[in-house]
Amino acid sequence: MLHGGSEHESYHSYWMEQALELARLGGEAGEIPVGAVIVDEQENVLAQSNNRKERDGDPLAHAEILAIHQATRRLQCRYLLNCRLYVTLEPCPMCTGAILLARLGMVIYGASDSKTGAMGSVLDIPHSPAAFHRLQVIKGVKERECRELLQSWFRSLRQAKKQGQAE
């Protein structure tokens, strides 16, 4: 696993900023603000999404899953071998499984997830004996911005709940 460093940060920061904008839009729509972008080797955007669990009433509607669906449909292929996924939050076990099944070439994420992160924080599924596909993972790209977005969104949610209980 690679860590976000200056050479990775500068190379990947453009795409992570795109994922952050998607996350912001999702947060404004009432979703946990997570955004995902998939690009191919030629830097073409194949897919982009944010969480839609609340809007769609679907527990599987994570940004990564939706982006994988879009990219595989666009390419008309179930494998995304030479593609990169940029996501603002470390993928959970479900999304990590989908990423491995889609054979993505690389995942670049912003903030680590100390509760459900499955790419090194809580679990390290891509490097476990159960992983059938080897995946390059880069963490910490625009980490501060990704973390601050999530923290401010949850802070606002808690404040809104407190105000609702006080009324």
N, C-alpha and C positions, 0 to 999 in steps of 0.2 A: 504494500500500500504506500502510495506517495502522499506526502503532506503538502499543503498549499505553501508555496514558496514564491519568491519574486518572479522567477521565470514562468512558473505555472500561473501565477496570479495575473500577470500581464497578458499572457496568451489566452486564458480562459475568462477573463473578467468581462469581456464584451457580452458573451453568451450568458453568463451568470446574471448580468444586469437585465437581460431580456427575461430571464426566469423570474427575477425579482419584480419586474413590472407586472408579470402575470400573477404573481403571488399577491401583490398589492391590490390588483383588481378583484381577485378572489376574496381577499379579506374584506373589501368594501361590499361585496355581495353576501357577507355573512359566513364565509367559509374560513377554516383555518388557513392562513395565507402561505400556501406552498405552490410554487410554480415550477414547471418543467418544460424544457426545450430539447428536441432531438435534432441533431444536424448530421449530415453525411460527410464523407471525406472532402468534398468540394465546398464545404461550408454552406450547403443549401439547407434551409430549415425544412425538415420533414414533418414535424409535429410540434405543437405547443399547447399547453393546457395548464389549468390550475385545479385545485380540489373542487369537486362538485358533489360531495357526499350529502350535504344539506339540501342543495337545490334539486338534486335528482332523487333524493331518498334512497341512495344506494351506498352501502358500506364499502363497496369495491371501487368507488369513483375517486380514487386518489389521483393526483396529477400525473404521476409516473405511469400508472396503468392506462389512463386515457391517452397519454402521449404515445405509448407503445401501440395501442389500438390504431391510432391515426397513422403512425409511421408504417406499420405493417400493411395497412390498407393501401396507403399511397404507393408503396413499393411492390405491392402484391406478392409479398414474401413474408413468411413468418420469422425470418432471421434478420437481424440488424447488425450483422457482423462488424462492419467498419464504421459504425455510427457511434456518436457520443451523446450521452444524456447529461444535461445540466439540470440540477434540481437544487432548490434552496435549502432543503432539509434532508438529512441522512435518511435514506429509504428504510422503511419498516420491513419485517420479515416477508410479508405478502408481496410487497413491491420488489424486494430483492429477488424473491423466487421468480417473479415475472420477468425481471431484467435478465436473469440467468437463462430462463426458457427462451427469451427472445434473442439470446446470444449477442447482446450489445457488446461493443468492443471496449467502451470506457464509460465510467460514471464519474462525474465531477459534481461534488455537492458542497454547499455552503456551511450550514450549521450542523454540528453533531447533535444527535438526539439521545440523551442519557436515559430515556425511558423505553424507547422501542427501536433504537438504531440497530440496524442489522449489517452494517458495513464497517464494524470495528468498535463501536461504542459499547453496546450491550452484547451483541452477537457479532460474529465475523463470518457470515454465511459464505461469501465468495471464496474464502480461504479455508473452509471446512472440508473434511473428507467427503461430505455429501454433495459438494459442488462439482458438477460434471463439466462446467465451462469456466475457464479462467478469464478473469475480468480485471482490467486495470482500474483502480479507484484512486481518485485525487480528492482529498478533503480540505476544507478550510478556505475555498475561494470565495472572497467577499463575505467571510464568516461573520464579521461584526455586523454588517448591514443585514444579513439574513437573520441573525439572532435578534437584533434590535426590532426588526419588523414583527417577528413572532412574539417577543416579549411585550411590545406596546399593544399588539392586538389582544393578547390575553389580559393585560392590565385593563384595557378598555372594557372587555367583556365582564371582568370581575366587578368593575365600577358600575356598569349598567345593571348587573344583577343586584348589587347592594342597593342602588337607588330604587330598583323595582320592589325590593323587599321592604324598604323604608316607607313606601307610599301606601 
